Amino acid sequence: MSVGLITDEPGRFYTFQSTLPAGEYFEFRPRNPPLNSKPIVDDESGMCIGYSVAQAPGLWQIYDADGMFVRLEEAPLEAPLIDPTDLALIAFGAFRLLRAGKALLESGVKAAVTVRLSEATISLLRGRLKMGLSVRALRMSESSAKHMLTPGRYVPLQIQEKAIRYGIRKPDPLKKPGLFRYEARMYKLVEDRQNKGTYIYKSYRLEVLVREADWTIMHFQYMP
């Protein structure tokens, strides 16, 4: 994994937006995901940032990415008058956060009905991703940062942070001093084009090579 790696390459702080194709997201699944939950996926980061569970039409239980309950959300409708059939579709609670901060619930049978998650809920879900070893404390080498610009290599920095926090820590296979490899299981969610709001899950092993002296990600990759 670290063949040809320059171990003294300086680490810098970066921010990234998802380069994944539309409808693809990453998930670091909690040990006990909420029962009957739907993912809340964020186009900006390209990852699942929480979960929703329908409690009643137009009312959801909201959980963070670790599966912890955070609040109830009652979403006001932006559409004009709707019938009870539309309300039943809303109850499924499949959210997709757009860069504008909206959530869209789609049905393959009826026209899309738009709902809005409160800014407080969006901020809360994104903020809770930064608990523990903060993403803001992670650096990346220039070579690893360049990989983030390639759709086939991109992995949200928050997912890599979770791999470091929860994954299995091992010495660098090439025994380079100060480097450690973290391994964890993650998932890619690919939206089903025939059934909007549902996802096909694919499992991958994520490996993150870290220089722990300054918490710099030197290299990362994922594979089935």
Residue pairs with C-beta under 8 A, 6 or more apart in sequence:
1 172
1 173
1 181
1 207
1 209
1 219
1 221
2 172
2 173
2 174
2 176
2 179
2 209
2 218
2 219
3 174
5 176
5 209
5 218
5 219
6 141
6 143
7 176
7 178
7 179
7 211
7 218
9 141
9 142
9 143
9 216
9 218
10 141
10 142
10 216
11 139
11 140
11 141
11 211
11 214
11 215
11 216
11 217
12 139
12 140
12 141
12 142
12 145
13 136
13 138
13 139
13 140
14 139
14 140
14 145
14 148
14 157
16 45
16 148
16 154
16 156
16 157
17 44
17 45
17 46
18 43
18 44
18 45
18 46
18 47
18 154
18 156
19 46
19 148
19 149
19 150
19 151
19 154
20 26
20 46
20 151
20 154
21 151
23 190
23 191
23 193
24 46
24 188
24 189
24 190
24 191
25 39
25 41
25 42
25 46
25 47
25 48
25 188
25 189
25 199
26 46
26 47
26 48
26 155
26 156
26 159
26 186
26 187
26 188
26 189
27 39
27 47
27 48
27 186
27 187
27 188
27 189
27 201
28 47
28 48
28 65
28 158
28 159
28 162
28 163
28 166
28 184
28 186
28 187
29 185
29 186
29 187
30 65
30 66
30 67
31 67
32 67
33 51
33 67
34 51
34 53
34 61
34 63
34 67
34 69
35 53
36 53
36 54
37 51
37 52
37 53
37 63
38 51
38 52
38 53
38 54
38 92
38 93
38 94
38 95
38 197
39 48
39 50
39 51
39 94
39 95
39 189
39 199
40 48
40 49
40 50
40 51
40 52
40 62
40 95
40 96
40 97
40 103
40 117
40 125
41 47
41 48
41 49
41 95
41 96
41 97
41 189
42 48
42 49
42 97
42 126
43 96
43 97
43 98
43 99
44 97
44 99
45 156
45 158
46 154
46 156
47 65
47 156
47 158
47 159
48 65
48 189
49 64
49 65
49 97
49 125
49 126
49 129
50 62
50 63
50 64
50 65
50 70
50 125
51 62
51 63
51 64
51 65
51 67
52 60
52 61
52 62
52 63
52 73
52 93
52 94
52 95
53 60
53 61
53 63
53 93
54 60
54 91
54 92
54 93
55 61
55 72
56 91
57 87
57 88
57 90
57 91
58 74
58 75
58 77
58 87
58 90
58 91
58 115
59 72
59 73
59 74
60 72
60 73
60 74
60 75
60 93
61 69
61 72
61 73
62 69
62 70
62 71
62 72
62 73
62 121
62 125
63 69
63 70
64 70
64 124
64 125
64 128
64 129
65 125
65 128
65 129
65 158
66 128
68 128
70 121
70 124
70 125
70 128
71 121
71 124
73 117
73 118
73 121
75 90
75 103
75 115
75 116
75 117
76 115
76 116
77 90
77 113
77 114
77 115
78 114
78 115
78 116
79 86
79 113
79 114
82 113
85 110
86 110
86 113
89 105
89 107
89 109
89 110
89 113
90 105
90 113
90 115
92 105
92 197
93 105
94 105
94 106
94 197
94 198
95 103
95 104
95 105
95 115
95 117
96 103
96 104
96 105
96 106
96 197
97 103
97 117
97 122
98 104
101 117
101 119
101 122
102 114
102 116
102 117
103 114
103 115
103 116
103 117
104 112
104 114
104 115
105 112
105 113
105 114
105 115
105 197
106 112
106 196
106 197
107 113
107 196
107 197
108 194
108 195
108 196
112 196
129 135
129 158
130 136
130 158
132 161
132 165
133 161
133 164
133 165
133 215
134 161
135 157
135 158
135 161
137 215
138 157
138 160
138 161
138 164
138 215
138 216
138 217
139 214
139 215
139 216
139 217
140 148
140 157
140 216
140 217
141 216
141 217
141 218
141 219
143 218
143 219
144 217
144 218
144 219
144 220
147 153
147 154
147 220
148 154
148 155
148 157
153 221
155 186
155 206
155 220
155 222
159 186
159 206
160 206
160 208
160 217
160 220
162 184
163 182
163 183
163 184
163 186
163 206
163 208
164 182
164 208
164 210
166 184
167 182
167 183
167 184
167 206
167 208
168 182
168 183
168 184
169 180
169 181
169 182
170 180
170 181
170 182
170 183
171 179
171 180
171 181
172 179
172 180
172 181
172 209
173 181
178 211
178 212
178 213
179 209
179 210
179 211
179 212
179 218
180 209
180 210
180 212
181 207
181 208
181 209
181 210
182 207
182 208
182 209
182 210
183 205
183 206
183 207
183 208
184 205
184 206
185 203
185 204
185 205
185 206
186 203
186 204
186 205
186 206
186 222
187 201
187 202
187 203
187 204
188 201
188 202
188 204
189 199
189 200
189 201
190 199
190 200
190 202
191 197
191 198
191 199
191 200
192 198
192 199
192 200
202 224
203 224
204 222
204 223
204 224
205 222
205 223
205 224
206 220
206 221
206 222
207 220
207 221
207 222
207 223
208 217
208 219
208 220
209 217
209 218
209 219
209 220
210 216
210 217
210 218
211 218
